[in-house]
């Protein structure tokens, strides 16, 4: 599996949109760290973000909105929140 910054950002966005549960995000990240092929572009940043996501199920680390913003920023993206009435 080739790991790109776009792919990792997509995983994070799916999590933030409640399309991907935290447990699946963590499982994916753990597997990616063991078997994934990180592309050269932003290799260190992408690897660091994936490593951090692999720890998100540990209470001491968790995954807050601020964490997600920072991880996306590390990948070259910015997050914006929109609140609407139901």
TIRO-2110 file (N, C-alpha, C; in Angstrom, 1 decimal):
// TIRO-2110
0.8, -1.2, 0.0, N, 1, A
0.0, 0.0, 0.0, CA, 1, A
0.9, 1.2, 0.0, C, 1, A
0.7, 2.1, -1.0, N, 2, A
1.4, 3.4, -1.1, CA, 2, A
0.7, 4.5, -0.2, C, 2, A
1.5, 5.1, 0.7, N, 3, A
0.9, 6.0, 1.6, CA, 3, A
1.3, 7.4, 1.1, C, 3, A
0.4, 8.2, 0.8, N, 4, A
0.6, 9.6, 0.3, CA, 4, A
0.0, 10.6, 1.3, C, 4, A
0.4, 11.8, 1.3, N, 5, A
-0.2, 12.8, 2.2, CA, 5, A
-1.7, 13.0, 1.9, C, 5, A
-2.1, 12.9, 0.6, N, 6, A
-3.5, 13.0, 0.2, CA, 6, A
-4.3, 11.9, 0.8, C, 6, A
-3.8, 10.7, 0.8, N, 7, A
-4.5, 9.5, 1.3, CA, 7, A
-4.7, 9.6, 2.8, C, 7, A
-3.6, 10.0, 3.5, N, 8, A
-3.7, 10.2, 5.0, CA, 8, A
-4.7, 11.3, 5.3, C, 8, A
-4.6, 12.4, 4.6, N, 9, A
-5.6, 13.5, 4.8, CA, 9, A
-7.0, 13.0, 4.6, C, 9, A
-7.2, 12.2, 3.6, N, 10, A
-8.5, 11.6, 3.3, CA, 10, A
-9.0, 10.7, 4.5, C, 10, A
-8.1, 10.0, 5.1, N, 11, A
-8.5, 9.1, 6.2, CA, 11, A
-8.9, 10.0, 7.4, C, 11, A
-8.1, 11.1, 7.6, N, 12, A
-8.5, 12.0, 8.7, CA, 12, A
-9.8, 12.7, 8.5, C, 12, A
-10.1, 13.1, 7.2, N, 13, A
-11.3, 13.8, 6.9, CA, 13, A
-12.5, 12.8, 7.1, C, 13, A
-12.3, 11.5, 6.7, N, 14, A
-13.4, 10.6, 6.9, CA, 14, A
-13.7, 10.4, 8.4, C, 14, A
-12.6, 10.4, 9.2, N, 15, A
-12.8, 10.3, 10.7, CA, 15, A
-13.6, 11.5, 11.2, C, 15, A
-13.2, 12.7, 10.7, N, 16, A
-13.9, 13.9, 11.2, CA, 16, A
-15.3, 14.0, 10.7, C, 16, A
-15.6, 13.4, 9.6, N, 17, A
-17.0, 13.4, 9.1, CA, 17, A
-17.8, 12.2, 9.6, C, 17, A
-17.3, 11.5, 10.6, N, 18, A
-17.9, 10.3, 11.2, CA, 18, A
-18.2, 9.2, 10.2, C, 18, A
-17.4, 9.1, 9.2, N, 19, A
-17.5, 8.1, 8.2, CA, 19, A
-16.6, 6.9, 8.5, C, 19, A
-15.6, 7.2, 9.4, N, 20, A
-14.6, 6.2, 9.8, CA, 20, A
-14.5, 6.2, 11.3, C, 20, A
-14.8, 5.1, 12.0, N, 21, A
-14.6, 5.2, 13.4, CA, 21, A
-13.2, 5.2, 13.9, C, 21, A
-12.9, 5.7, 15.0, N, 22, A
-11.6, 5.9, 15.5, CA, 22, A
-10.8, 4.5, 15.5, C, 22, A
-11.5, 3.5, 15.9, N, 23, A
-10.9, 2.2, 16.0, CA, 23, A
-10.3, 1.7, 14.6, C, 23, A
-11.1, 2.0, 13.6, N, 24, A
-10.6, 1.7, 12.2, CA, 24, A
-9.5, 2.6, 11.7, C, 24, A
-9.5, 3.8, 12.1, N, 25, A
-8.5, 4.7, 11.8, CA, 25, A
-7.2, 4.3, 12.4, C, 25, A
-7.2, 3.9, 13.7, N, 26, A
-6.1, 3.4, 14.4, CA, 26, A
-5.6, 2.1, 13.8, C, 26, A
-6.5, 1.2, 13.5, N, 27, A
-6.0, -0.1, 12.9, CA, 27, A
-5.3, 0.2, 11.6, C, 27, A
-5.9, 1.1, 10.8, N, 28, A
-5.3, 1.4, 9.5, CA, 28, A
-3.9, 1.9, 9.7, C, 28, A
-3.8, 2.9, 10.6, N, 29, A
-2.5, 3.5, 10.9, CA, 29, A
-1.4, 2.5, 11.4, C, 29, A
-1.8, 1.7, 12.3, N, 30, A
-0.9, 0.6, 12.8, CA, 30, A
-0.4, -0.3, 11.6, C, 30, A
-1.4, -0.7, 10.8, N, 31, A
-1.0, -1.6, 9.6, CA, 31, A
-0.1, -0.8, 8.6, C, 31, A
-0.4, 0.5, 8.4, N, 32, A
0.4, 1.3, 7.5, CA, 32, A
1.8, 1.4, 8.0, C, 32, A
2.0, 1.6, 9.3, N, 33, A
3.3, 1.7, 9.8, CA, 33, A
4.1, 0.5, 9.6, C, 33, A
3.4, -0.7, 9.7, N, 34, A
4.2, -2.0, 9.6, CA, 34, A
4.4, -2.4, 8.1, C, 34, A
3.4, -2.1, 7.2, N, 35, A
3.5, -2.7, 5.9, CA, 35, A
3.4, -1.7, 4.8, C, 35, A
3.1, -0.4, 5.1, N, 36, A
2.9, 0.6, 4.1, CA, 36, A
4.2, 1.1, 3.5, C, 36, A
4.1, 1.6, 2.3, N, 37, A
5.2, 2.2, 1.6, CA, 37, A
5.0, 3.7, 1.5, C, 37, A
5.7, 4.4, 2.2, N, 38, A
5.6, 5.9, 2.3, CA, 38, A
6.3, 6.5, 1.1, C, 38, A
5.5, 7.3, 0.3, N, 39, A
6.1, 8.0, -0.8, CA, 39, A
7.1, 9.0, -0.4, C, 39, A
8.0, 9.4, -1.3, N, 40, A
9.1, 10.4, -1.0, CA, 40, A
8.6, 11.8, -0.6, C, 40, A
7.5, 12.2, -1.3, N, 41, A
7.0, 13.6, -1.0, CA, 41, A
6.5, 13.7, 0.5, C, 41, A
7.2, 14.6, 1.2, N, 42, A
6.9, 14.8, 2.6, CA, 42, A
6.9, 13.5, 3.4, C, 42, A
7.8, 12.7, 3.1, N, 43, A
8.0, 11.3, 3.7, CA, 43, A
7.9, 11.4, 5.3, C, 43, A
8.8, 12.3, 5.9, N, 44, A
8.8, 12.3, 7.3, CA, 44, A
7.6, 12.8, 7.9, C, 44, A
7.0, 13.9, 7.3, N, 45, A
5.7, 14.4, 7.9, CA, 45, A
4.6, 13.4, 7.8, C, 45, A
4.5, 12.7, 6.7, N, 46, A
3.4, 11.7, 6.5, CA, 46, A
3.6, 10.6, 7.5, C, 46, A
4.8, 10.1, 7.6, N, 47, A
5.1, 9.0, 8.5, CA, 47, A
4.8, 9.4, 10.0, C, 47, A
5.2, 10.6, 10.3, N, 48, A
4.9, 11.1, 11.7, CA, 48, A
3.4, 11.2, 12.0, C, 48, A
2.6, 11.6, 11.0, N, 49, A
1.2, 11.8, 11.2, CA, 49, A
0.6, 10.4, 11.3, C, 49, A
1.0, 9.4, 10.5, N, 50, A
0.5, 8.1, 10.6, CA, 50, A
0.8, 7.4, 11.9, C, 50, A
2.1, 7.6, 12.4, N, 51, A
2.5, 7.1, 13.7, CA, 51, A
1.6, 7.7, 14.8, C, 51, A
1.4, 9.0, 14.7, N, 52, A
0.5, 9.6, 15.7, CA, 52, A
-0.9, 9.0, 15.7, C, 52, A
-1.5, 8.8, 14.5, N, 53, A
-2.8, 8.2, 14.4, CA, 53, A
-2.8, 6.8, 15.0, C, 53, A
-1.8, 6.1, 14.9, N, 54, A
-1.7, 4.7, 15.5, CA, 54, A
-1.8, 4.7, 17.0, C, 54, A
-1.5, 5.9, 17.6, N, 55, A
-1.6, 5.9, 19.1, CA, 55, A
-2.9, 6.6, 19.6, C, 55, A
-3.8, 6.9, 18.7, N, 56, A
-5.0, 7.7, 19.0, CA, 56, A
-6.0, 6.9, 19.9, C, 56, A
-5.8, 5.6, 20.1, N, 57, A
-6.7, 4.9, 20.9, CA, 57, A
-6.2, 4.7, 22.4, C, 57, A
-5.0, 5.3, 22.6, N, 58, A
-4.5, 5.3, 24.0, CA, 58, A
-4.9, 6.5, 24.7, C, 58, A
-5.5, 6.3, 25.9, N, 59, A
-6.1, 7.4, 26.6, CA, 59, A
-5.2, 8.6, 26.7, C, 59, A
-3.9, 8.4, 27.0, N, 60, A
-2.9, 9.4, 27.2, CA, 60, A
-2.7, 10.3, 25.9, C, 60, A
-3.0, 9.7, 24.8, N, 61, A
-2.8, 10.4, 23.5, CA, 61, A
-4.1, 11.0, 23.0, C, 61, A
-5.1, 10.1, 22.8, N, 62, A
-6.4, 10.6, 22.3, CA, 62, A
-6.3, 11.2, 20.9, C, 62, A
-7.4, 11.9, 20.5, N, 63, A
-7.3, 12.6, 19.2, CA, 63, A
-8.4, 13.7, 19.3, C, 63, A
-7.9, 14.9, 19.6, N, 64, A
-8.8, 16.1, 19.8, CA, 64, A
-8.9, 16.8, 18.4, C, 64, A
-9.9, 17.7, 18.4, N, 65, A
-10.0, 18.6, 17.2, CA, 65, A
-8.7, 19.3, 16.9, C, 65, A
-8.1, 19.8, 17.9, N, 66, A
-6.8, 20.5, 17.8, CA, 66, A
-5.7, 19.6, 17.2, C, 66, A
-5.7, 18.3, 17.7, N, 67, A
-4.8, 17.3, 17.1, CA, 67, A
-5.0, 17.2, 15.6, C, 67, A
-6.3, 17.0, 15.3, N, 68, A
-6.6, 16.8, 13.8, CA, 68, A
-6.2, 18.0, 13.0, C, 68, A
-6.4, 19.2, 13.5, N, 69, A
-6.0, 20.4, 12.8, CA, 69, A
-4.5, 20.4, 12.6, C, 69, A
-3.8, 20.1, 13.7, N, 70, A
-2.3, 20.1, 13.6, CA, 70, A
-1.8, 19.0, 12.6, C, 70, A
-2.4, 17.9, 12.7, N, 71, A
-1.9, 16.8, 11.8, CA, 71, A
-2.2, 17.1, 10.3, C, 71, A
-3.4, 17.7, 10.1, N, 72, A
-3.7, 18.1, 8.7, CA, 72, A
-2.7, 19.2, 8.2, C, 72, A
-2.4, 20.2, 9.1, N, 73, A
-1.5, 21.3, 8.8, CA, 73, A
-0.1, 20.7, 8.5, C, 73, A
0.3, 19.7, 9.2, N, 74, A
1.6, 19.0, 8.9, CA, 74, A
1.6, 18.4, 7.5, C, 74, A
0.4, 18.0, 7.1, N, 75, A
0.3, 17.4, 5.7, CA, 75, A
0.1, 18.4, 4.6, C, 75, A
0.0, 19.7, 5.0, N, 76, A
-0.2, 20.8, 4.0, CA, 76, A
-1.6, 21.1, 3.8, C, 76, A
-2.5, 20.8, 4.7, N, 77, A
-3.9, 21.1, 4.6, CA, 77, A
-4.4, 22.0, 5.8, C, 77, A
-5.5, 22.6, 5.6, N, 78, A
-6.1, 23.4, 6.8, CA, 78, A
-7.5, 22.9, 6.9, C, 78, A
-8.0, 22.9, 8.2, N, 79, A
-9.3, 22.4, 8.5, CA, 79, A
-10.2, 23.6, 8.8, C, 79, A
-11.4, 23.5, 8.4, N, 80, A
-12.4, 24.6, 8.7, CA, 80, A
-13.7, 23.9, 9.2, C, 80, A
-14.3, 24.5, 10.2, N, 81, A
-15.5, 23.9, 10.8, CA, 81, A
-16.7, 24.8, 10.4, C, 81, A
-17.7, 24.1, 10.0, N, 82, A
-19.0, 24.8, 9.7, CA, 82, A
-20.1, 24.3, 10.6, C, 82, A
-20.8, 25.1, 11.2, N, 83, A
-21.9, 24.7, 12.1, CA, 83, A
-23.2, 25.3, 11.5, C, 83, A
-24.2, 24.4, 11.3, N, 84, A
-25.5, 24.8, 10.8, CA, 84, A
-26.6, 24.3, 11.7, C, 84, A
-27.7, 25.0, 11.6, N, 85, A
-28.9, 24.5, 12.4, CA, 85, A
-29.5, 23.4, 11.7, C, 85, A
-30.2, 22.6, 12.5, N, 86, A
-30.9, 21.4, 12.0, CA, 86, A
-32.3, 21.7, 11.5, C, 86, A
END
